[in-house]
């Protein structure tokens, strides 16, 4: 099913769907499945931190893209100064000519300049209008509108407000909706709001290609929307997790001392780096196979996830639901 529109034409994909980048989750097999099935598959560069890993992955993805040109891939860069891998990873990505980027948690200027030097596109995660304006001022190519219910670093605003506001203020920039979307019906709903496509993450955690431990996948299947809570303890920024006993023990808000250290000009950079490093370690202890901690990120779409499928089955299900629901609406309006 090929759906022509601004997003598919700009990103060189068949269908207006992004497989969202997920820390410690996105892997080569998932990315290739997305590319094979005509969508944009994105990974966090932080998933490939060992020497040579990122470069080798990009070589493989570029070769795979030449075989399956109807899909595409991109890299997600955390552009905060507290990310010690940022500059190194950006240089590698630019050298390998990554075709698409998503930037998160900071100023995207350097990524946009590097990407535009060879024709790549850059979309920026935004949760509010002020941040969107700053990204537009840097000449970004589009937005990932991160709303309530998103997995990972979710935003505070509902998509029903954020998407129309972005489209009104920036009518020439595409908007991709992220937060609580798991199906073709969900994709259609955000397109009615004005979005040009959707970014889906949590659903792909519960895929056969995903290599996280089975307890994580089962926890998402068992979780309801009220089991997903927000915490600032993992990275210093609001992040959604499943309310397991370990998450409850960790806590959901920073102490007064942590807040002070995070905001003090003299200490905030190094303290945030420490918080993020500890958070990454905690997640690794919970996510990877053969690990038995229970600290897991997920979005509120966990409410709607009931089974493990291949990435191809998930994508085809979304495509078919989208097409069927669209036909029903058209037929009912005649």
C-alpha positions, 0 to 999 in steps of 0.5 A: 500500500503506497500513500503519497503525501509530504512525509512519504515523499520527503523521507522516501518511504511508502507509508507515513509511519516511523518506528520510533527510536528506543534506548536499548531496544532498537536493533538491526533486525527491527530496523531492517524489518521496517525498511523492508516494509516501507516505513522509516525505522529510527534507532538511538545512536546511544544503542551502539556505544562500543568502538566500531559498532555504529560505523559498522551498523551504518554500513549494513543499513546503507547496503540494505537500503540499496536493496529495499529502497521503499523504506528508509532509516534514520538515527536519533541523537540526544543533543544535550551537552551531557551526552558524551557520545554526541559529537563523535556519533554525529561525525560518524553519522555524517560521514556515512551520510545517514538520510534522516535524523531525529534530535532530542533534548537540546539545540539541534543546530549542529545536526541540522547543519551537518545533515543539510550539507549532504541533503539529509532531513532532520525532525526535532522532538518537540513538546511545546510551541516554544521549543518548536519555534527554536527548532524552526529558527534553526531550519529543521525539516519537521517535528516529532510532536511528543504528546501525553502518553508517549513512551520514554520522554513524554510531553505534557500536552495532548496531541489534540492540542499540540498537533493543530497548534504546530500546523497552524504556526508552522504550516509548511513543516510536516508534523509526526504524532507520537504518544499513545498510537498503536494501530491504523485507527490511531494513525488515522485519528492523528491525521485527522488532527493534521499530522502527516504521520505517526511515530510508534515505539512501544508496540515494536518492543513486543515484537519477535525481532526485539531482543529485550528479555521476555519479562519486559514484553510480558509486562507491557502486555499485562500493563494498563494505561494507569500502570504507566507513570512518569519519573524524573529519577532515571534521566533528570527529564520526565520519562514514562515507566511501568509502575513496577515495585522497583520503579516505585522504590526508585521514586518518581520525583527528584529530591530537593538536592537533586533538583538543586544540583540539576539547576545550579550553573556550576554543577548541572552539566556534570550532575545530569551526566551522573544521573543519566549514566546511573539511569542507563545502567539501571535500564540495562540491568532490566532490559537486556536478556538474562537480566532480572531487574524490573525497571522498564520504559513504556507508553500508555499504548501498552493498554492496547497491546495483547500479543507478540508479533513480528515487525512485519505483522505489526506494520501490515496490521497498521496498514490494513487497519488504516486502509479499512477504517479510511474506507469505512469513513468515506463510505459512511459519508456518501 
